[in-house]
Each structure stands twice: as structure tokens, then as C-alpha cells.
């Protein structure tokens, strides 16, 4: 088991969750159970899966959960794009943070894989 909070990617993804929740607070109320729910869920999934993977017993399991986090990051990227195109938001400041997180997840997965 590993303390997930020691990973920069976990810290950044936690910051992303806070940023996304602030962003979706301004969405139309009619989207509360559509875009808001989906975007918040995808954002939450990134650090949550990191944490769950860190709580597992093997590095292989950690990698599996990091891949799930990565998938959630790509899902979030699309949801932000769609919400922007639908006029719910402008280009969010969190976009750069999301790109950095995707790169960090890829690097961490590659680093852990190299030790197996």
C-alpha cells in the first residue's frame, strides 16, 4: 500500500475536482442531472481511482486503477468540450491542469511498469 497523497498527480487531480465543481456550479439548473453530474463524476473518478489503486496490494493493481483514472481524464476532457460547445461554459482554466494530469498519469504508469 502506498500513500496516494504523496503523488503529485493525486494532488493535482484533487485540485482539478475543486476547480470543476466551481465550474459546474454556474451551469444551467436544467443540466444538474446531465452534464453537471457527468462532469463532476468524471472529475471525482480521477483522484478516487488513484486512491483506490494505492490501497491495493500489488503494483499491477495500482496500474490498473491508474488506467481507469486516465480514462476518466479523457472522459472529462470530452465533457468539458461538449459543455463549451453547448454554451454552458467558456474555455475553463482547468483545461491546462487536466492536460498535465493526463501526462502525469501516463508517466507514472510507465514508471511503475518499468519496475515490474
C-alpha positions, 0 to 999 in steps of 0.5 A: 500500500502506498500513500496516494497523497504523496503523488503529485498527480493525486494532488493535482487531480484533487485540485482539478475536482475543486476547480470543476465543481466551481465550474459546474456550479454556474451551469444551467439548473436544467443540466444538474442531472446531465452534464453537471453530474457527468462532469463532476463524476468524471472529475471525482473518478480521477483522484478516487481511482488513484486512491483506490489503486494505492490501497491495493496490494500489488503494483499491477493493481495500482496500474490498473486503477491508474488506467481507469483514472486516465480514462476518466481524464479523457472522459472529462476532457470530452465533457468539458468540450461538449459543455463549451460547445453547448454554451454552458461554459467558456474555455475553463482554466482547468483545461491546462491542469487536466492536460498535465494530469493526463501526462502525469498519469501516463508517466507514472504508469510507465514508471511503475511498469518499468519496475515490474 
